[in-house]
Amino acid sequence: MSQPFLETSRNNLEGVWINKYYIEQVKKTKSPYTSQLTSPDILYFNFKINKFSDQDGILIGSAKDGVNYHGTVMLNRDNNNLFIGRFLPNDSKSLEDKFSINPLSKNKLEMFFLQKEKRVIYRKSLTSSFDQELRKLLFSGEYTDKMTGAKVTFANDGIVKGLKDYGKYSIVYTFVGDSKATDMVWFYKKDNSDISYGYFFKILGNILELELLEGSIESPSLEATGKKILLQRDSFIN
């Protein structure tokens, strides 16, 4: 195996890879919560070339239950198109999960998890992060507040303009227990990002419905207040 081939293989893998089934479900349902119910555990991972180790690359991924993983990857010297590696959860409660990676094309790969004997297809994201991919699919665009007529903009980078005194937003995609068993988004104040407000959200056609929640981001349970904001999408932002 030549060094140029190794570099090409690693370079093609570098980037953000997203669970293909999960992201297709998000497009269809407009619901991260519903989509993760039937999706494999690892929603996405970021592959980075490791130039300072015997390992060919490192993986940083996230599971739907909120557990973050890191992993190491090496090219199988007996099969130039197959990478092998292992995921190690950042918490000590879970077991490592060995896997192989078979690139199917420049933008698609198959990951086989040995312990679970499960094959999962991942596609390469055109965005710089998993969060940005979700924002682009679900919120990104220009809206009009149906109650006040105010213009509201959600950008792909997580910036929100025109909605109360909020400056940033973050869509929830990991769910633990039943306390947050629905679609949620967190908004952060412009002048103090340590202060946040949670909302349930629904996307019905071109209407984004937000319902304010009572409780902080650390709360074990969040209660709906019944206070809603209805935003009508006027256009998309690419």
Buried (B, 14 or more C-beta within 10 A) or exposed (E): EEEEEBEEBBEBBEBBBBBBBBBBBBEEBBBBBBBBEEBBBBBBBBBBBBEEEEBBBBBBBBBBEEBEBBBBBBBBEEEEEBBBBBBBBEEEEBEEBBBBBBBEEEBEBBBBBEEEEEEBBBBBBEBEBBBBBBBBBBBBBBBBBEEEEBBBBBBBBBBBEBBEEBBBBBBBBBBEEEEBEBBBBBBBBBEEEEEBBBBBBBBEEEEBBBBBBBBEBEEEEBEBEEEBBBBBBEEEEE
